[in-house]
């Protein structure tokens, strides 16, 4: 998936995230990074980024990698977030990068779902880091994968 394809997908399917400024920074085999910048549209009343905007960027850093790996498997596999948790440690201002580096774990979960035909759950983590290198938030998403019949 290219940056352009991702941005067009957001615009067509999840326009609120596109309008909030969620963007793909990089997508590699083992890691995905998304970014979002504080703006009028993404702010909260406390002059920092609204938690839900951070959540969208964090979820995409995990979900884009999952979707791309499913596409490459050439299997029909459903994916769904079944649980989510977050921790906020610092006001999110400026540009925030969300990073998930669990590509190998995703590969293993998808392969297990294909081999067993059973649903497989996997906890993925995304960390939000500001321009000073400080952690502003940590998210976890439990993804469920199941081969469609």
N, C-alpha and C positions, 0 to 999 in steps of 0.2 A: 504494500500500500504506500503510495506516495503522499507527500504532504497535500498536494492539490486534491487527490482522491479523498483523503480524510476530511479536508475542509468542505468539499462539495457534499460529502455524506452528512456532515453535521448540519450544513445549511438545509439540506433536503429532509432529513429525518429527525434531527434534534436541534431546531433552530435557536432555542434559548441558549444552548451552550456556545453556539457560534457567536451569537450576539453578545454574550458575556465575555468573549475573547479567548475561549479555550482553543489552543492550537497544538499541533503536533510538532515537537522539537526534533525528535529522532526516533527511529524504529530500527532495532537491530535484532538479531536472533535471540540474544539473551537479555536484552534490555529495551525498555521503551521510556521515553521522556515526553511529557506534555508541559505546556507552559500557559500561564495566564497572568495578565498584568492588571493591577488595580486601576480601575477606571470609574467613571460616574456610574456605569451600568453594573459593575461588579461590587460596588461598595456597600458597606453597612453604615448605620448611623454613628459608628465609632471611628470613622476615618481609616478603616481597614477593610480587607476583603471579606465579603459575606461567606459564611461557612459552606453554604450550598454550592457556591461557585468553586471553592476549593475541592469540594466533594466530586463535582463533575470532572474536573481536571485529573484528580487522583484516580477516579474510576476508569477513565479513558486510558490512563497509563498502564492499567492492568488489562482492561478489556480489549484494547486494540491488538495487543500481542496475542491474546487468546483467539480473537477472530481471525487474525492473519494465519495463525498456526492451524486452525480448523480449515480454513480455505485451502491451504497447501496440502492438507491430508486428503483432500478430495472426497471426504466422507460427509454425510449429512449429520451434523452434531448440533444439538441445541445447547445453548449456554445461558445461564441465568444467575444473577446475584441473589443469594438466599440469606445473606447476613452481612452486616456492615457495622464498623465501629470506627470512631475517630478520637484523636487527642490533639488539642490545640495548645501549643507551648509558647507562642509569641504572636504578636499582631502581624498579620500578613499585609505588607505594603510593598509597592514596587512590583517587580516581576518575580513570580514564584515558579520554580521548576519542580514537577512531580516525577519521581523516578521509581520504576519497578524493575528489578533485575532478576526475576525468577523464570526466565524463559525455559530453562531446563526442567523445572518443576511442571510447567505447563505442558511441555512435550510429553513427560511421563504420565500426567493425568489423562491427556487425550489418548495416548496409546493404550492405557489401561481401560478407558471407556470403550475403545474400539475392540480390544481383545476380549473383554468380558461381556460386553453388551449391557452392562449395569451402569447406573449413574455413579459418577465420581465427583467428590467435592474436594476443593483445593482452596486454602487460605492464601491470598496474595496480599502483599503489602506495598504501599506507596508512601514515600516520604516527600513532603514539600519543603523546599529549601529556598531561602531568599537570596538576593544578590550579594549579601555579605557572607554567604555560606552557612547561615544559621538555620536550624530546623524550626519551621513554624507550625507544622502539623504532620501527623502520622495517621494514615488510614489503613484499615484492613477490610478486605472484601472476600467473602466466601463465595466462590464460583462453583456452580454445578454443571457438569458436562454429561450429556447422554446422547448416544447414537439414536437417531430417528429411524423408525421402522418404515 
